[in-house]
Amino acid sequence: MKAYSMRLRAVILNDTRGDNHFGCMRVMRVIEENLATRGIDVTATSLVRNDWSKDKRFLSAMGVSDLVVINGEGTLHHGSRHGLKLLSVLDHPARGTTPVALINAVYQANPAEWSEQLSRLSLISTRDSWSAKEVSTAIGRHIEYVPDLSLAEGEITLATLPERKRLLVGDSVNRTVSRQLLDLANTRADARYLPILTSIKPPKPHFPPARRFLRQTYINFHTAAFVRLYPQTEINTEEAGFVHSLFTGYLHLTGRFHAVCLCLATRTPFLALESNSWKISALLSDFGLSSDRIVTFDEARRRLQNKDRFDFSDLEHQRISDGLSASMEGASKLFDRLLLLAKSRQNYA
């Protein structure tokens, strides 16, 4: 990678690391590292659900930045007020004329009124082709997609591979589904309940410091008690631990989009329960994988009882390889485009 001598500055909206979610942590790391290698320093981020418009530190950094990056993630669907809040940065006086890029975004079933703001973005890159088509229709110009940035580094490997002998049962954004998955994990001796989070209870990153501290204290006590009550639970504190856990699974049953992404990167066979948008279905479609791996909870339980085979076929392995290669190439080109955008702000191009 070419090193750039003159440092540029960017701010990021929707820093999803605040939810202590390994997929989101990975995405944010990829964004920051790729910007840094291109000479762009991230001078401020606004955590997910934070009211950035009242954050004086963030607004000050945005006022002197060369680029505003919106990390779309799974926020812009079904008219979410959080999604609208992200787009409203276009009209904030602190932005001035700084270019705004929306990247890594799902875009589904949003109001027609959002089209006007979308059309004023300097760059849009969705994380699936279905979302790209939706945006293209909304604004009347072609939009490209790059698979989720958790896949930007391609295949994940280990020096020594453990034996895949465990059923890994993940969690879901839906609490009822998470409860069903937990109950299933506790009925099988070979199973482990494997959330993609560092704790069962979510943190509240938008809370003021004192309340965040109290919340984290509660979370720590709750996590310890939960593991004692449900000893099949496996809680990881770092991304590397979660990834290593995936390598021990002959199957990962999950309701989490990023868990499916990391299953692809680690070649871990999976069954997925669709989430709160089309994100899992769109990902598998873009990779050329069958929707047969998306199931209902009852179907997953039946297939486990029938002792079905879940290994990837040779064709699936090839399509995963192709998809991971496309993810790496697409991400590299995306960050190059972001560099050109930031440079244009200072007339460096």
C-alpha positions as CSV (number, residue, x, y, z in Angstrom):
1,M,0.0,0.0,0.0
2,K,1.3,3.4,-1.0
3,A,2.1,5.7,2.0
4,Y,0.7,9.3,1.7
5,S,2.8,12.1,3.2
6,M,0.1,14.6,3.9
7,R,-2.4,13.5,6.5
8,L,-6.1,14.0,5.9
9,R,-8.9,14.0,8.5
10,A,-12.1,12.1,8.7
11,V,-14.9,11.6,11.2
12,I,-17.2,8.6,11.4
13,L,-20.9,8.5,12.2
14,N,-22.4,5.3,13.7
15,D,-19.4,3.8,15.4
16,T,-21.1,0.5,16.3
17,R,-18.4,-0.8,18.6
18,G,-20.4,0.6,21.5
19,D,-22.6,-2.5,21.4
20,N,-19.6,-4.8,22.1
21,H,-20.4,-6.9,19.0
22,F,-17.5,-8.7,17.4
23,G,-18.7,-8.2,13.9
24,C,-19.2,-4.5,14.4
25,M,-15.8,-4.2,16.2
26,R,-14.2,-5.9,13.2
27,V,-15.9,-3.5,10.7
28,M,-14.8,-0.4,12.6
29,R,-11.2,-1.7,12.8
30,V,-11.2,-2.4,9.1
31,I,-12.5,1.1,8.3
32,E,-10.0,2.9,10.6
33,E,-7.0,0.8,9.5
34,N,-7.8,1.2,5.8
35,L,-8.3,5.0,6.1
36,A,-5.0,5.2,8.1
37,T,-2.9,3.4,5.5
38,R,-4.2,5.9,3.0
39,G,-3.1,8.9,5.0
40,I,-6.5,9.6,6.6
41,D,-6.7,10.0,10.4
42,V,-10.0,9.4,12.1
43,T,-10.2,12.4,14.5
44,A,-13.6,11.6,16.0
45,T,-16.4,9.0,15.9
46,S,-19.9,9.1,17.1
47,L,-21.1,5.9,18.8
48,V,-24.3,4.2,17.6
49,R,-27.4,5.9,18.9
50,N,-25.4,8.8,20.2
51,D,-27.0,12.2,19.5
52,W,-24.0,13.5,17.5
53,S,-25.7,16.8,16.9
54,K,-25.3,17.7,20.6
55,D,-21.7,16.3,20.8
56,K,-19.5,19.4,20.8
57,R,-16.3,17.4,20.4
58,F,-17.6,15.5,17.4
59,L,-19.0,18.7,15.8
60,S,-15.7,20.5,16.3
61,A,-13.8,17.7,14.6
62,M,-16.3,17.5,11.8
63,G,-15.9,21.2,11.2
64,V,-12.3,20.8,10.2
65,S,-12.4,17.4,8.6
66,D,-11.9,16.4,5.0
67,L,-14.4,13.6,4.9
68,V,-17.5,12.5,6.8
69,V,-18.0,8.7,6.7
70,I,-21.4,7.2,7.7
71,N,-21.0,3.6,8.6
72,G,-24.4,2.4,7.5
73,E,-24.4,-1.1,8.9
74,G,-27.9,-2.4,9.6
75,T,-29.3,1.0,10.5
76,L,-31.0,2.3,7.3
77,H,-34.1,0.1,6.9
78,H,-37.8,0.4,7.4
79,G,-37.7,4.2,8.0
80,S,-35.6,3.9,11.1
81,R,-35.3,7.2,13.0
82,H,-31.7,6.4,13.6
83,G,-31.1,6.1,9.9
84,L,-32.7,9.4,9.2
85,K,-30.6,11.0,12.0
86,L,-27.5,9.8,10.2
87,L,-28.6,11.3,6.9
88,S,-29.4,14.6,8.5
89,V,-25.7,15.3,8.9
90,L,-25.9,16.7,5.3
91,D,-27.9,19.6,6.6
92,H,-25.9,20.4,9.7
93,P,-24.0,23.7,9.6
94,A,-20.9,22.1,11.2
95,R,-20.4,20.0,8.1
96,G,-20.1,23.0,5.8
97,T,-19.1,21.6,2.4
98,T,-17.2,18.6,3.6
99,P,-18.1,15.5,1.4
100,V,-20.2,12.8,3.1
101,A,-19.9,9.1,2.2
102,L,-22.4,6.4,3.1
103,I,-20.6,3.0,3.2
104,N,-21.3,-0.6,4.3
105,A,-25.1,0.1,4.4
106,V,-28.2,-2.1,4.1
107,Y,-31.0,0.0,2.5
108,Q,-34.5,-1.5,2.6
109,A,-38.1,-0.2,2.7
110,N,-37.3,3.4,3.5
111,P,-39.5,6.5,2.8
112,A,-39.4,8.1,-0.6
113,E,-38.5,11.4,1.2
114,W,-35.1,10.0,2.0
115,S,-34.2,10.1,-1.7
116,E,-33.4,13.8,-1.7
117,Q,-30.8,13.4,1.0
118,L,-29.4,10.3,-0.6
119,S,-28.9,12.2,-3.9
120,R,-26.7,14.7,-2.1
121,L,-24.2,12.2,-0.7
122,S,-20.8,12.3,-2.4
123,L,-20.4,8.5,-2.4
124,I,-22.7,5.6,-1.6
125,S,-21.7,2.0,-1.2
126,T,-24.1,-0.5,0.1
127,R,-23.1,-3.9,1.5
128,D,-25.4,-6.0,-0.7
129,S,-26.8,-5.8,-4.3
130,W,-30.4,-5.7,-3.2
131,S,-29.7,-2.5,-1.2
132,A,-27.7,-1.1,-4.2
133,K,-30.7,-1.7,-6.4
134,E,-33.0,0.0,-3.9
135,V,-30.8,3.1,-3.7
136,S,-30.2,3.2,-7.5
137,T,-34.0,3.2,-8.0
138,A,-34.5,5.9,-5.3
139,I,-31.9,8.4,-6.8
140,G,-31.8,7.5,-10.4
141,R,-28.1,6.6,-10.7
142,H,-26.1,3.4,-10.5
143,I,-24.9,2.4,-7.1
144,E,-22.2,-0.2,-6.4
145,Y,-22.0,-2.6,-3.5
146,V,-19.2,-4.1,-1.5
147,P,-19.9,-7.1,0.8
148,D,-19.9,-6.3,4.4
149,L,-16.5,-4.9,5.5
150,S,-16.2,-7.7,8.1
151,L,-15.2,-9.7,5.0
152,A,-12.7,-7.2,3.7
153,E,-9.7,-9.2,4.9
154,G,-10.8,-12.4,3.2
155,E,-10.4,-15.9,4.6
156,I,-9.5,-16.2,8.3
157,T,-7.0,-19.0,9.0
158,L,-5.4,-20.5,12.1
159,A,-1.9,-22.0,12.3
160,T,-3.4,-25.1,14.0
161,L,-7.0,-26.1,13.3
162,P,-9.0,-27.6,16.2
163,E,-11.4,-30.4,15.6
164,R,-14.9,-29.4,14.5
165,K,-16.9,-31.4,17.0
166,R,-19.3,-28.9,18.7
167,L,-22.7,-27.5,17.8
168,L,-22.5,-23.8,18.2
169,V,-25.7,-22.1,18.9
170,G,-25.7,-18.3,18.6
171,D,-28.0,-15.5,19.5
172,S,-30.3,-13.1,17.7
173,V,-31.4,-9.5,17.7
174,N,-34.8,-10.9,18.6
175,R,-34.9,-11.7,22.4
176,T,-37.6,-14.4,21.9
177,V,-35.4,-16.2,19.3
178,S,-32.3,-15.8,21.5
179,R,-34.2,-17.5,24.3
180,Q,-35.2,-20.4,22.0
181,L,-31.6,-20.8,20.9
182,L,-30.4,-20.8,24.5
183,D,-32.9,-23.5,25.4
184,L,-31.8,-25.6,22.5
185,A,-28.1,-25.3,23.4
186,N,-29.0,-26.5,26.9
187,T,-30.6,-29.7,25.7
188,R,-27.6,-31.1,23.8
189,A,-24.3,-32.3,25.4
190,D,-22.4,-31.3,22.3
191,A,-23.7,-27.7,22.1
192,R,-22.3,-24.4,23.3
193,Y,-24.3,-21.2,23.5
194,L,-22.1,-18.7,21.7
195,P,-23.3,-15.1,21.6
196,I,-21.5,-12.7,19.2
197,L,-21.3,-10.2,22.1
198,T,-19.0,-9.8,25.0
199,S,-22.0,-10.1,27.4
200,I,-25.6,-11.1,27.4
201,K,-26.9,-7.7,28.4
202,P,-26.1,-4.9,26.0
203,P,-24.1,-1.8,27.1
204,K,-25.6,1.6,26.7
205,P,-22.8,3.6,25.0
206,H,-25.0,6.7,24.6
207,F,-25.4,7.0,28.4
208,P,-23.4,9.6,30.3
209,P,-20.2,8.3,31.9
210,A,-21.6,7.7,35.4
211,R,-24.5,5.7,34.1
212,R,-22.3,3.8,31.7
213,F,-20.1,2.8,34.7
214,L,-23.1,1.6,36.6
215,R,-24.5,-0.2,33.6
216,Q,-21.1,-2.0,33.0
217,T,-21.0,-3.1,36.7
218,Y,-24.5,-4.6,36.3
219,I,-23.5,-6.3,33.1
220,N,-20.4,-7.9,34.7
221,F,-22.5,-9.3,37.6
222,H,-25.2,-10.5,35.2
223,T,-22.7,-12.2,32.9
224,A,-21.1,-14.1,35.7
225,A,-24.5,-15.2,37.1
226,F,-25.7,-16.2,33.6
227,V,-22.7,-18.5,33.0
228,R,-23.2,-20.2,36.3
229,L,-26.9,-20.8,35.5
230,Y,-26.2,-21.9,32.0
231,P,-22.8,-23.6,31.9
232,Q,-23.1,-24.4,28.2
233,T,-22.6,-20.7,27.6
234,E,-19.3,-19.5,26.1
235,I,-18.6,-15.8,26.5
236,N,-15.6,-14.3,24.6
237,T,-14.1,-11.0,25.5
238,E,-12.2,-10.5,22.2
239,E,-12.8,-11.0,18.5
240,A,-10.0,-13.6,18.3
241,G,-11.6,-15.7,20.9
242,F,-14.9,-15.7,19.1
243,V,-13.2,-16.6,15.8
244,H,-11.4,-19.5,17.5
245,S,-14.7,-20.8,18.9
246,L,-16.1,-20.8,15.3
247,F,-13.3,-23.1,14.2
248,T,-14.5,-25.7,16.8
249,G,-18.0,-26.0,15.3
250,Y,-19.3,-28.5,12.9
251,L,-22.3,-26.2,12.6
252,H,-23.2,-22.7,13.8
253,L,-26.9,-22.0,14.2
254,T,-27.3,-18.2,14.5
255,G,-29.7,-15.3,14.0
256,R,-26.9,-12.8,13.6
257,F,-25.8,-11.4,10.3
258,H,-22.2,-10.8,11.3
259,A,-22.0,-14.4,12.7
260,V,-22.8,-15.6,9.2
261,C,-20.2,-13.3,7.7
262,L,-17.5,-14.8,10.1
263,C,-18.8,-18.3,9.3
264,L,-18.0,-17.6,5.7
265,A,-14.6,-16.2,6.5
266,T,-13.7,-19.3,8.7
267,R,-15.4,-21.9,6.5
268,T,-17.8,-22.8,9.4
269,P,-21.0,-24.5,8.2
270,F,-24.0,-22.6,9.4
271,L,-27.8,-22.4,9.4
272,A,-29.2,-18.9,9.8
273,L,-32.4,-17.5,11.2
274,E,-33.2,-14.3,9.2
275,S,-32.8,-11.1,11.1
276,N,-34.7,-7.8,11.1
277,S,-34.0,-7.0,7.5
278,W,-33.0,-8.9,4.3
279,K,-29.3,-8.7,5.1
280,I,-28.6,-12.4,5.5
281,S,-30.6,-13.4,2.5
282,A,-29.0,-10.7,0.4
283,L,-25.5,-11.8,1.5
284,L,-26.0,-15.4,0.6
285,S,-27.6,-14.4,-2.8
286,D,-24.5,-12.2,-3.6
287,F,-22.2,-15.1,-2.7
288,G,-24.2,-17.4,-4.9
289,L,-25.2,-19.6,-1.9
290,S,-28.5,-21.4,-1.6
291,S,-31.2,-19.9,0.6
292,D,-31.6,-23.5,2.0
293,R,-29.2,-22.4,4.8
294,I,-31.8,-19.9,6.0
295,V,-34.2,-21.7,8.2
296,T,-36.9,-21.3,10.8
297,F,-36.1,-22.3,14.3
298,D,-38.4,-25.4,14.1
299,E,-36.7,-26.5,10.8
300,A,-33.3,-26.1,12.3
301,R,-34.3,-28.2,15.3
302,R,-35.8,-30.9,13.0
303,R,-32.6,-31.0,10.8
304,L,-30.5,-31.4,13.9
305,Q,-32.7,-34.2,15.2
306,N,-32.4,-35.9,11.8
307,K,-28.6,-35.6,12.0
308,D,-28.5,-33.9,8.6
309,R,-25.1,-33.1,7.1
310,F,-24.2,-29.5,7.2
311,D,-20.7,-29.4,5.5
312,F,-20.2,-27.1,2.6
313,S,-20.2,-28.7,-0.8
314,D,-17.3,-28.3,-3.2
315,L,-19.5,-25.8,-5.1
316,E,-20.2,-23.8,-1.9
317,H,-16.5,-23.7,-1.1
318,Q,-15.7,-22.3,-4.5
319,R,-18.4,-19.7,-4.3
320,I,-17.2,-18.7,-0.8
321,S,-13.7,-18.4,-2.1
322,D,-14.9,-16.2,-5.0
323,G,-17.0,-14.1,-2.7
324,L,-14.2,-13.5,-0.2
325,S,-11.9,-12.5,-3.1
326,A,-14.5,-10.1,-4.4
327,S,-14.9,-8.7,-0.9
328,M,-11.2,-7.9,-0.5
329,E,-11.0,-6.3,-4.0
330,G,-14.2,-4.3,-3.6
331,A,-13.1,-3.0,-0.2
332,S,-9.7,-1.9,-1.5
333,K,-11.3,0.0,-4.3
334,L,-13.9,1.6,-1.9
335,F,-11.2,3.0,0.4
336,D,-9.3,4.3,-2.6
337,R,-12.4,6.2,-3.6
338,L,-12.7,7.6,-0.1
339,L,-9.2,8.8,-0.4
340,L,-9.9,10.6,-3.6
341,L,-13.0,12.1,-2.0
342,A,-11.0,13.4,1.0
343,K,-8.2,14.8,-1.2
344,S,-10.8,16.7,-3.3
345,R,-11.8,18.6,-0.3
346,Q,-8.3,20.1,0.0
347,N,-7.8,20.2,-3.8
348,Y,-5.1,17.5,-3.5
349,A,-6.3,15.5,-6.4
